[in-house]
Amino acid sequence: MQKYCWLGALGLCVSLALSPMAWSATYRKATEGRDVVKKKIYPKRKKIEISVPSLGIIMNQSYLNTVLVGGGVTYFMSETWGVGLDLTLGINEDRSERTCIENFFYDPQDEVGPACALVDGDAGLIQNADEDGNNFPRFGPAYVPIREINNLIMANLVWTPVYGKQLVFLNNTSYFDLFVELGAGIASSTFYEKRDVLANGKVPRGLFTPDNTENQEQNEQATIANNQIGATISETDSYGSNGRPDPLSQNHIMFNLGIGQKFHFGGSFHLKIFIRNQLLLGTSQGFDNLLSIMGGAGIRI
C-alpha cells in the first residue's frame, strides 16, 4: 500500500511539473507566434493609398519660413514594397532676419541705434545725412544666396518593414506601420544670388576714412572714397527688398530619403507623420539640403 502511495505522489509531482510547461507552450503559440499579426486588418498588397493633404515646414532655413502643402499616391505591389508619386508646393515668407540684413545700417561713427531697428529717430538721422551731404550713416545691406522653394515633384520607392498593433489606454487597439522612402525628382525654386555690388554701383560696406584732418586734399579724397560705400535713403533700389538681385527660376535634380509612421483607423483611413531629407544637386553651392517634417491624412482603396 505504501508503494502505491509513493507512486501516486510521484505521478502527481510529474503532472504538476509538466503542466506549466504545456501551458507555456500553448500560450506562446496562441499569442506570440506570427499568426497573431499575419492576418492584417489593414493589408496593403494591391492597394492604392491616396494622401491628401500633407502639411509641413522646412526646418533648416535661416532667412525664410517655408510651409509645404502636398499630396501623393502610392501603389503597393506587396505588403512590404510600393511605389509612389508626390507633389509638394512651397509657400515662402521672409523671416525677420532677412529683413534685418537687407536694411542693415552702415554706421561707422555710431550715430544710430541697433543696426536692424529702423525707428523714426534712426530714419531721421539717415534722412538728414542724405540731404545735408554728410554721407553717413547709410544703408549697408547684405544679400546672401537665398533659395525659395516653389514645388517638389518626386517618385519614391516605399519600403514598409514593420506592421504592428498596440493597446491604447488598456482599452482600444491601434494599428500602425513604419515606412522608409527613397526616391528622386525635380525641385523648382526661385534663387537670389549673392550680391557684392549694389544697384547704385557701390559696395554695401567698406573701409571708412575719416575726413576731419587738417589736410583739405586728404579730406576730399576721403569723401570720394566714402561715397563709394552704401546707399542713401533716397536710393531705394539699393537696399531692402527692392535692392535684391534679379530672381532666377531654376530646376534641379533632387534625391529624397524619408522615414515615417502611419496610424490606421476606420477600415480605410490613416494619419501619418514623416521626415524627409532632400538633396538638390548642381546648385551654386554644389548642393542644397532641405530637411522637412510633414504630417497628413489619407485613404486606402
C-alpha angles and dihedrals in degrees: 000000000000089000092058091047091055091048091050092050091048091051091050091051092049090048093051091047094051098042096072089049091052091045091048092051091050091047093053093049093049100046110013104043127095091260089076094070100016092093100061121205088205106039120181106193111122090358130128120221119202115196113193126182115019119177130190149127139245105246105194104061124117103193105024140056108213121189115199122213118181153132141205149192125226128188118199118212090186141358089275109033134053142154124227143187121210135188120191128181124205124220109196131201128177116247121223089254090066092049089049098054093042091054097037118149122235098210110160092166095050095238099145137050128251111352094237100039106093097186124162094266093052092046089052092054091051091046091052092047089053095049098040095046093238087131098209144119095039139163113273103181125186120219111193125180108281127179121200111201113224104174142344124209116191141174112204139190106220122207119189108189097163131056120167150142133228139193114249118204088343088282114069132045121225125196124214145159136202120226140187124203129199123181153124138237148137127294118203117199147159111240129200112198125219111273120211097167122049125227089261089060095251131116117252094234135002147151108314116217117201113232098199098100123120091243107092094198091054090048091053092049090048091051092051091049093046091050089065090066129085133334132284121230092259092057093081093164091065104058139035122022091323091062096058119119116258110285117247123212108221139177123202137182109251134197121204133203117179142168129192151145131244126205116203126209142151096034097280108025134091144182119211142184124193144166123223130197109197124188120202113202130207098027125145088267092047091254139006124215124212121192113191139172121207141174134191151145134251150163134238120220 
